[in-house]
Amino acid sequence: MGAHPPTTTAASATGPSAGGPTGGRPQDGLQAGLKNRHLSMIAIGGVIGAGLFVGSGAGISAAGPGILLSYALTGLLVVLVMRMLGEMAAASPTSGSFSAYADRALGRWAGFTIGWLYWFFWSVVLAVEATAAAAILTGWVPAVPQWAWALLVMIVLTGTNLVSVGSFGEFEFWFAGIKVVAIVVFIVVGALAIFGLPPGHEAVGLTNLTGQGGFLPNGPGAILSGMLLVVFSFMGSEIVTLAASESPNPVQAVRKAVNSVIWRIAIFYIGSIAVIVTLLPWNDPAVLKSPYVAVLESLKIPYAGTVMDVVVLTAVLSCLNSGLYTASRMAFSLGERGDAPKSFKKLNKGGVPSVAIWASVAFGFIATIFSYTSKDTVFHFLLNSSGAVALFVWLVICFSQLRMRRIIMREMPERLTVRMWLYPWLTYATIALIVFVIGYMFYSPDGREQMVLSVVAAVVVLAVGLVLDRRRPREQDTAEGAEGEDRAEAVKGA
């Protein structure tokens, strides 16, 4: 593959000049505008998406109480992947995160492909979340058309991202804070109800866990079906490794985020879902419609629907805000490495990549229009062709970590402050589990279309990357020969 231009973050990300004495600050020109409290809340709230509040009902309906095993297995997968990503990010923080590491460890084709697929995923998410937010707001103020609400939401959050990274961090701090408080209160109130502590409520015991056809009413295979439904709600855990590059001490931020991912998943996902399936029968129609609202209404909490609408709206706005940030930073990194238009790496006076932000918003706007005009055709294709990107990202992280460990040990062993457990065997086991899930998606009628279209999208992006790479000037390859030799050595050594 071709070598990188001199300004590449991938080249500097893992070389001796990467970072600096101030906690491993990357040399990519971005401002260190995120405070520690911003990063802490981004790390905590990053795993709480709107999919948890809205989409968990489908998983419960498919697997019954056994959905807890689906969440546990998927959560374990995320913990392992985050550990690998944390190892690389702590050693060489960069706005390109896993795309830059794939570029260095696997080749330019890998960094290009996974970077653009990730950008594509989050750009489509912008449309999904804008539409979801507009639907809630239209219910409150029906006089305003839904498309107008979607437009307004996109404009406001685009503005916050354009001003400075600090304004993004401040918005995300409060968005994530509301989500965290809502989940914690829900779990506490639900736990009290389980033990019959509120007046007028009796302890439910294990009736709903075992009395409606057993813990696995639809058989053990439903655990895998449940995984397919919940796996994508975990997408976003990796955002903190991108955001850390715009903080004063990215290494410390990454280390804290990686070390806390286990309890975050255990409390917010498994804890809240356990409350739902313990308090209510899994086959209750209200659970399928809105499990969190169903629990609150069963506890006679007034305005339960409105309360959850506020929480879901907050989660949607948080996802939209962080999705725009994430897409723009990946586009910025691709521009830095010569894999996107050079304009993508330009920063405005606020120190943010304004062109990359506008490009991401533009695609999001187009996708939003399709969500209204061509919901069952074009927008359906966009959703499904980006649906399995999470699995592709996790797989690339695994393969990158296998080779990046050797590069880090050779070039900067003192920066290996976060280590993947039982390397390399646990990495191999994680790869096997991801491949198994991908294979099951091909096998399952519910996941086959999504996986096929996602593979098609990946092949198209890969083909474009290979064509562009072959067209790069030979002089550039010669000028960057040292970098090419280093990558060849790394690949050969692995």
C-alpha positions as CSV (number, residue, x, y, z in Angstrom):
1,M,0.0,0.0,0.0
2,G,1.0,3.6,-0.5
3,A,2.8,5.6,2.2
4,H,1.4,8.4,4.1
5,P,1.9,12.2,3.5
6,P,4.1,13.9,6.0
7,T,1.1,15.3,8.0
8,T,-0.4,11.9,8.7
9,T,-1.6,11.2,12.2
10,A,-1.2,7.5,11.7
11,A,2.5,7.9,11.1
12,S,2.9,10.1,14.2
13,A,0.5,8.2,16.3
14,T,2.8,5.3,17.0
15,G,6.2,6.7,16.3
16,P,8.6,8.1,18.8
17,S,7.3,11.6,18.3
18,A,3.8,10.7,19.1
19,G,2.3,12.6,22.0
20,G,4.4,14.6,24.3
21,P,5.2,15.1,28.0
22,T,1.7,16.4,28.8
23,G,0.0,13.1,29.0
24,G,0.6,11.9,25.4
25,R,-1.0,14.9,23.6
26,P,-1.3,14.0,19.9
27,Q,0.2,16.4,17.4
28,D,-2.9,16.8,15.1
29,G,-3.7,20.5,15.7
30,L,-6.9,19.9,17.6
31,Q,-7.5,21.9,20.7
32,A,-7.5,20.4,24.2
33,G,-10.9,21.9,25.0
34,L,-12.5,19.0,26.7
35,K,-12.3,19.1,30.5
36,N,-12.0,16.0,32.7
37,R,-15.6,16.2,33.8
38,H,-16.7,16.3,30.1
39,L,-14.7,13.1,29.3
40,S,-15.9,11.3,32.4
41,M,-19.5,11.9,31.5
42,I,-18.9,11.1,27.9
43,A,-17.4,7.8,29.0
44,I,-20.2,7.0,31.4
45,G,-23.1,8.2,29.2
46,G,-21.5,6.9,25.9
47,V,-22.9,3.4,26.5
48,I,-26.4,4.7,27.1
49,G,-28.1,5.2,23.8
50,A,-31.7,5.7,22.8
51,G,-31.7,2.1,21.7
52,L,-31.6,1.0,25.3
53,F,-34.8,2.9,26.1
54,V,-36.7,2.2,22.9
55,G,-35.2,-0.9,21.3
56,S,-34.8,-3.1,24.3
57,G,-38.5,-4.2,24.2
58,A,-37.9,-6.1,20.9
59,G,-35.0,-8.0,22.5
60,I,-37.1,-8.9,25.6
61,S,-39.9,-10.1,23.3
62,A,-37.5,-12.3,21.4
63,A,-35.6,-13.9,24.2
64,G,-37.8,-13.5,27.3
65,P,-35.8,-13.1,30.6
66,G,-33.0,-14.8,28.8
67,I,-32.3,-11.4,27.2
68,L,-30.1,-10.8,30.3
69,L,-27.7,-13.4,28.9
70,S,-27.8,-11.6,25.5
71,Y,-26.9,-8.4,27.1
72,A,-24.2,-10.1,29.3
73,L,-22.5,-11.7,26.3
74,T,-22.6,-8.6,24.2
75,G,-21.4,-6.6,27.1
76,L,-18.5,-9.0,27.6
77,L,-17.7,-8.5,23.9
78,V,-17.6,-4.7,24.3
79,V,-15.5,-4.9,27.4
80,L,-12.9,-7.0,25.6
81,V,-12.9,-4.8,22.5
82,M,-12.6,-1.6,24.6
83,R,-9.7,-3.1,26.5
84,M,-7.9,-3.7,23.2
85,L,-8.7,-0.2,21.9
86,G,-7.7,1.3,25.2
87,E,-4.3,-0.4,25.0
88,M,-3.7,1.3,21.6
89,A,-5.3,4.6,22.5
90,A,-3.4,5.0,25.8
91,A,-0.1,4.4,23.9
92,S,-0.9,6.8,21.1
93,P,-4.0,9.0,21.4
94,T,-5.3,10.3,18.1
95,S,-8.5,11.7,16.7
96,G,-8.6,8.8,14.2
97,S,-8.5,6.2,16.9
98,F,-9.0,2.6,15.6
99,S,-8.9,3.8,11.9
100,A,-5.4,5.2,12.4
101,Y,-4.3,2.1,14.3
102,A,-5.7,-0.1,11.5
103,D,-3.8,2.1,9.0
104,R,-0.5,1.5,10.8
105,A,-1.0,-2.2,11.8
106,L,-2.9,-3.7,8.9
107,G,-2.3,-1.3,6.0
108,R,-3.7,1.8,4.4
109,W,-6.6,-0.1,2.9
110,A,-7.8,-1.1,6.4
111,G,-7.7,2.4,7.9
112,F,-9.4,3.9,4.8
113,T,-12.1,1.3,4.7
114,I,-13.0,1.2,8.4
115,G,-12.7,5.0,8.7
116,W,-15.2,5.8,5.9
117,L,-17.6,3.0,7.0
118,Y,-17.5,4.5,10.5
119,W,-18.2,8.0,9.2
120,F,-21.0,6.6,7.0
121,F,-22.6,4.8,10.1
122,W,-22.6,7.9,12.2
123,S,-23.8,10.2,9.4
124,V,-26.8,7.9,8.9
125,V,-27.3,7.9,12.7
126,L,-27.7,11.7,12.5
127,A,-30.8,11.2,10.3
128,V,-32.2,8.5,12.5
129,E,-31.8,10.5,15.7
130,A,-33.0,13.8,14.2
131,T,-36.2,12.0,13.0
132,A,-36.7,10.4,16.4
133,A,-36.3,13.7,18.2
134,A,-38.7,15.4,15.7
135,A,-41.3,12.7,16.4
136,I,-41.2,13.4,20.1
137,L,-41.2,17.2,19.7
138,T,-44.1,17.0,17.2
139,G,-46.1,15.1,19.8
140,W,-45.6,18.0,22.2
141,V,-46.1,20.8,19.7
142,P,-48.1,19.4,16.8
143,A,-48.5,22.8,15.2
144,V,-44.8,22.6,14.0
145,P,-44.2,20.1,11.2
146,Q,-42.0,17.2,12.0
147,W,-39.5,18.0,9.3
148,A,-39.1,21.5,10.8
149,W,-38.3,20.0,14.2
150,A,-35.7,17.7,12.6
151,L,-34.2,20.7,10.8
152,L,-34.1,22.8,13.9
153,V,-32.4,20.1,16.0
154,M,-29.8,19.5,13.4
155,I,-29.0,23.3,13.1
156,V,-28.7,23.8,16.9
157,L,-26.4,20.9,17.4
158,T,-24.3,21.7,14.3
159,G,-23.9,25.2,15.8
160,T,-22.6,23.8,19.1
161,N,-20.1,21.6,17.4
162,L,-18.9,24.5,15.2
163,V,-18.3,26.9,18.1
164,S,-15.7,24.8,19.9
165,V,-15.1,21.3,21.2
166,G,-15.8,22.8,24.7
167,S,-19.3,23.6,23.7
168,F,-19.8,20.1,22.4
169,G,-18.4,18.8,25.7
170,E,-20.7,21.0,27.8
171,F,-23.8,19.9,25.9
172,E,-22.8,16.3,26.1
173,F,-22.0,16.6,29.8
174,W,-25.6,17.6,30.6
175,F,-27.2,15.3,28.1
176,A,-25.3,12.3,29.4
177,G,-25.9,13.5,33.0
178,I,-29.6,13.4,32.6
179,K,-29.4,9.9,31.1
180,V,-27.3,8.6,33.9
181,V,-29.5,10.1,36.6
182,A,-32.6,8.7,34.9
183,I,-31.2,5.1,34.7
184,V,-29.9,5.2,38.3
185,V,-33.3,6.4,39.6
186,F,-35.1,3.8,37.6
187,I,-33.0,1.0,38.9
188,V,-33.3,2.2,42.6
189,V,-37.1,2.6,42.3
190,G,-37.4,-0.7,40.5
191,A,-35.2,-2.6,43.1
192,L,-37.4,-1.2,45.9
193,A,-40.5,-2.4,44.1
194,I,-39.0,-5.9,43.6
195,F,-38.6,-6.3,47.3
196,G,-42.0,-4.9,48.0
197,L,-40.8,-1.8,49.9
198,P,-43.1,0.9,48.4
199,P,-46.5,1.1,50.2
200,G,-49.1,-1.0,48.4
201,H,-46.7,-3.2,46.6
202,E,-45.8,-6.8,47.3
203,A,-42.5,-8.5,46.6
204,V,-42.6,-10.1,43.1
205,G,-40.0,-12.7,43.7
206,L,-38.9,-14.8,40.7
207,T,-42.3,-15.3,39.2
208,N,-41.7,-13.2,36.1
209,L,-38.3,-14.7,35.5
210,T,-39.4,-18.3,35.6
211,G,-43.2,-18.4,35.5
212,Q,-43.9,-17.4,31.9
213,G,-42.5,-20.3,30.1
214,G,-39.2,-20.4,32.0
215,F,-36.1,-18.3,31.8
216,L,-35.6,-19.2,28.2
217,P,-39.2,-19.5,26.9
218,N,-38.2,-19.4,23.2
219,G,-35.2,-21.8,23.6
220,P,-31.5,-21.2,23.9
221,G,-31.2,-20.0,20.3
222,A,-33.2,-16.9,21.4
223,I,-30.1,-15.7,23.2
224,L,-28.3,-15.3,19.9
225,S,-31.4,-13.7,18.4
226,G,-31.4,-11.3,21.3
227,M,-27.7,-10.5,20.7
228,L,-28.5,-9.4,17.2
229,L,-31.1,-7.0,18.5
230,V,-29.0,-5.5,21.2
231,V,-25.5,-5.5,19.8
232,F,-25.9,-2.2,18.0
233,S,-27.2,-0.4,21.0
234,F,-23.6,-0.6,22.4
235,M,-22.1,1.3,19.6
236,G,-20.7,4.5,21.0
237,S,-18.5,3.1,23.7
238,E,-15.4,3.8,21.6
239,I,-16.2,7.6,21.3
240,V,-14.2,8.4,24.4
241,T,-11.0,7.3,22.7
242,L,-11.6,9.8,19.9
243,A,-12.6,12.6,22.3
244,A,-9.6,11.9,24.6
245,S,-7.3,13.4,21.9
246,E,-8.9,16.8,22.6
247,S,-8.3,16.7,26.4
248,P,-5.3,17.9,28.4
249,N,-4.4,14.4,29.5
250,P,-5.7,11.8,27.0
251,V,-3.8,8.8,28.4
252,Q,-5.4,9.2,31.8
253,A,-8.9,9.7,30.3
254,V,-8.6,6.6,28.2
255,R,-7.3,4.6,31.1
256,K,-10.2,5.7,33.3
257,A,-12.8,5.0,30.6
258,V,-11.4,1.5,29.9
259,N,-11.3,0.5,33.5
260,S,-14.8,1.7,34.2
261,V,-16.5,0.0,31.1
262,I,-17.3,-3.1,33.1
263,W,-19.4,-1.5,35.8
264,R,-21.0,0.9,33.3
265,I,-22.4,-1.9,31.3
266,A,-23.3,-4.0,34.3
267,I,-25.3,-1.2,35.9
268,F,-26.9,0.7,33.1
269,Y,-27.7,-2.2,30.7
270,I,-27.9,-5.4,32.7
271,G,-29.1,-3.7,35.8
272,S,-32.0,-1.8,34.2
273,I,-33.1,-4.7,32.0
274,A,-33.0,-7.0,35.1
275,V,-35.5,-4.7,36.8
276,I,-37.8,-4.8,33.8
277,V,-38.0,-8.6,33.3
278,T,-38.3,-9.1,37.1
279,L,-41.1,-6.7,37.7
280,L,-43.2,-7.4,34.5
281,P,-44.0,-10.6,32.5
282,W,-41.7,-10.6,29.4
283,N,-44.7,-11.2,27.1
284,D,-46.7,-8.2,28.3
285,P,-47.6,-6.2,25.2
286,A,-46.7,-3.0,27.1
287,V,-43.1,-4.2,27.5
288,L,-42.7,-4.6,23.7
289,K,-44.0,-1.1,23.1
290,S,-42.0,0.7,25.8
291,P,-40.5,-1.4,28.6
292,Y,-39.3,1.5,30.8
293,V,-42.7,3.3,30.5
294,A,-44.4,0.0,31.3
295,V,-42.5,-0.4,34.5
296,L,-43.1,3.2,35.7
297,E,-46.9,2.9,34.9
298,S,-47.1,-0.4,36.8
299,L,-45.6,1.4,39.8
300,K,-48.3,4.1,39.5
301,I,-45.8,6.8,38.9
302,P,-47.6,9.8,37.4
303,Y,-46.8,11.1,34.0
304,A,-44.6,8.1,33.3
305,G,-45.0,8.5,29.5
306,T,-44.0,12.1,29.6
307,V,-41.1,11.5,31.9
308,M,-39.7,8.8,29.6
309,D,-40.3,11.0,26.5
310,V,-38.0,13.6,28.1
311,V,-35.4,11.0,28.9
312,V,-35.6,9.5,25.4
313,L,-35.4,12.9,23.8
314,T,-32.3,13.6,25.9
315,A,-30.8,10.3,24.8
316,V,-31.6,11.1,21.2
317,L,-30.1,14.6,21.3
318,S,-27.0,13.2,23.1
319,C,-26.6,10.5,20.4
320,L,-27.0,13.2,17.6
321,N,-24.6,15.5,19.3
322,S,-21.9,12.9,19.8
323,G,-22.6,11.3,16.4
324,L,-21.9,14.6,14.7
325,Y,-18.7,15.0,16.7
326,T,-17.6,11.5,16.0
327,A,-18.3,11.6,12.3
328,S,-16.5,14.9,11.9
329,R,-13.4,13.8,13.8
330,M,-13.1,10.6,11.8
331,A,-13.4,12.7,8.6
332,F,-10.8,15.1,10.0
333,S,-8.4,12.1,10.6
334,L,-9.0,10.8,7.1
335,G,-8.2,14.2,5.7
336,E,-5.0,14.3,7.8
337,R,-3.9,11.0,6.4
338,G,-4.7,11.9,2.8
339,D,-7.6,9.5,2.6
340,A,-10.2,12.3,2.4
341,P,-10.2,15.8,0.8
342,K,-7.5,18.0,2.3
343,S,-10.1,20.6,3.3
344,F,-11.4,18.1,5.9
345,K,-8.3,18.8,8.1
346,K,-8.8,22.6,8.2
347,L,-9.7,24.0,11.5
348,N,-11.7,27.2,12.2
349,K,-10.9,29.8,14.8
350,G,-12.5,27.6,17.5
351,G,-10.0,24.9,16.7
352,V,-12.6,22.5,15.3
353,P,-12.7,20.9,11.8
354,S,-15.5,23.0,10.4
355,V,-15.4,21.5,6.8
356,A,-15.5,18.0,8.2
357,I,-18.5,19.0,10.4
358,W,-20.4,20.5,7.5
359,A,-19.7,17.5,5.3
360,S,-21.1,15.2,7.9
361,V,-24.1,17.4,8.5
362,A,-24.8,17.6,4.7
363,F,-24.9,13.8,4.4
364,G,-27.1,13.7,7.6
365,F,-29.4,16.3,6.1
366,I,-29.7,14.3,2.8
367,A,-30.4,11.1,4.8
368,T,-33.0,12.9,6.9
369,I,-34.8,14.0,3.7
370,F,-34.8,10.4,2.5
371,S,-36.3,9.3,5.8
372,Y,-39.4,11.3,4.9
373,T,-39.5,10.9,1.1
374,S,-38.1,7.4,0.6
375,K,-38.4,5.7,3.9
376,D,-39.0,2.2,2.5
377,T,-36.4,2.4,-0.3
378,V,-33.4,4.7,-0.1
379,F,-33.5,5.2,3.7
380,H,-34.1,1.5,4.3
381,F,-31.0,0.8,2.2
382,L,-28.9,3.3,4.1
383,L,-30.0,1.9,7.5
384,N,-29.3,-1.7,6.5
385,S,-26.0,-1.1,4.7
386,S,-24.6,0.6,7.8
387,G,-26.2,-1.7,10.3
388,A,-23.3,-4.2,10.8
389,V,-20.5,-1.6,10.8
390,A,-20.2,-2.0,14.6
391,L,-19.2,-5.6,14.2
392,F,-16.7,-4.6,11.4
393,V,-15.2,-2.0,13.6
394,W,-14.8,-4.4,16.5
395,L,-13.2,-7.0,14.3
396,V,-10.7,-4.5,12.9
397,I,-9.8,-3.3,16.4
398,C,-9.0,-6.9,17.4
399,F,-6.7,-7.5,14.4
400,S,-5.1,-4.2,14.8
401,Q,-4.3,-4.8,18.5
402,L,-2.6,-8.1,17.6
403,R,0.0,-6.2,15.5
404,M,0.0,-2.9,17.3
405,R,1.1,-4.6,20.6
406,R,4.4,-5.6,18.8
407,I,4.9,-2.2,17.3
408,I,4.3,-0.5,20.7
409,M,6.7,-2.9,22.5
410,R,9.3,-2.3,19.9
411,E,9.1,1.5,19.6
412,M,7.7,2.8,22.9
413,P,7.2,0.1,25.6
414,E,7.0,2.7,28.3
415,R,3.6,3.7,26.9
416,L,2.0,0.3,27.3
417,T,0.1,1.4,30.4
418,V,-3.1,-0.4,29.5
419,R,-2.7,-4.1,28.6
420,M,-5.2,-6.5,27.0
421,W,-5.7,-9.5,29.3
422,L,-4.2,-12.8,28.3
423,Y,-2.7,-11.5,25.1
424,P,-3.0,-12.8,22.4
425,W,-5.3,-15.7,23.3
426,L,-8.2,-13.6,24.6
427,T,-7.9,-11.4,21.5
428,Y,-8.2,-14.6,19.3
429,A,-11.2,-15.7,21.4
430,T,-12.9,-12.3,20.8
431,I,-12.3,-12.5,17.1
432,A,-13.9,-15.9,17.1
433,L,-17.0,-14.6,18.9
434,I,-17.4,-11.7,16.6
435,V,-17.0,-13.9,13.5
436,F,-19.6,-16.3,15.0
437,V,-22.1,-13.4,15.5
438,I,-21.4,-12.3,11.9
439,G,-22.0,-15.8,10.7
440,Y,-25.2,-16.1,12.7
441,M,-26.4,-12.8,11.1
442,F,-26.0,-14.4,7.7
443,Y,-27.9,-17.5,8.9
444,S,-30.7,-15.6,10.6
445,P,-33.5,-14.3,8.4
446,D,-33.8,-11.3,10.7
447,G,-30.2,-10.3,10.2
448,R,-29.3,-11.5,6.7
449,E,-30.4,-8.5,4.7
450,Q,-28.5,-6.1,7.0
451,M,-25.4,-8.2,6.9
452,V,-25.4,-8.7,3.1
453,L,-25.9,-5.0,2.4
454,S,-23.3,-4.0,5.0
455,V,-20.8,-6.3,3.4
456,V,-21.7,-4.8,0.0
457,A,-21.0,-1.3,1.4
458,A,-17.7,-2.5,2.9
459,V,-16.6,-4.0,-0.4
460,V,-17.4,-0.9,-2.3
461,V,-15.5,1.3,0.1
462,L,-12.5,-1.1,0.1
463,A,-12.5,-1.1,-3.8
464,V,-12.5,2.7,-3.9
465,G,-9.7,2.8,-1.4
466,L,-7.6,0.3,-3.4
467,V,-8.2,2.3,-6.6
468,L,-7.2,5.6,-5.0
469,D,-4.2,4.1,-3.5
470,R,-2.9,2.8,-6.8
471,R,-3.3,6.3,-8.3
472,R,-1.2,8.0,-5.7
473,P,2.0,9.6,-7.2
474,R,5.0,7.4,-7.0
475,E,7.0,10.4,-5.7
476,Q,4.9,10.3,-2.6
477,D,5.8,6.7,-2.0
478,T,9.5,7.4,-2.4
479,A,9.4,10.4,-0.1
480,E,7.7,8.3,2.6
481,G,9.7,5.2,2.0
482,A,10.8,4.9,5.6
483,E,7.2,4.8,6.8
484,G,6.4,2.1,4.2
485,E,9.4,0.0,5.3
486,D,8.3,0.3,8.9
487,R,4.8,-0.9,8.1
488,A,6.2,-3.8,6.0
489,E,8.5,-4.8,8.9
490,A,5.5,-4.6,11.4
491,V,3.4,-6.8,9.1
492,K,6.2,-9.2,8.5
493,G,7.0,-9.4,12.2
494,A,3.4,-10.1,13.1
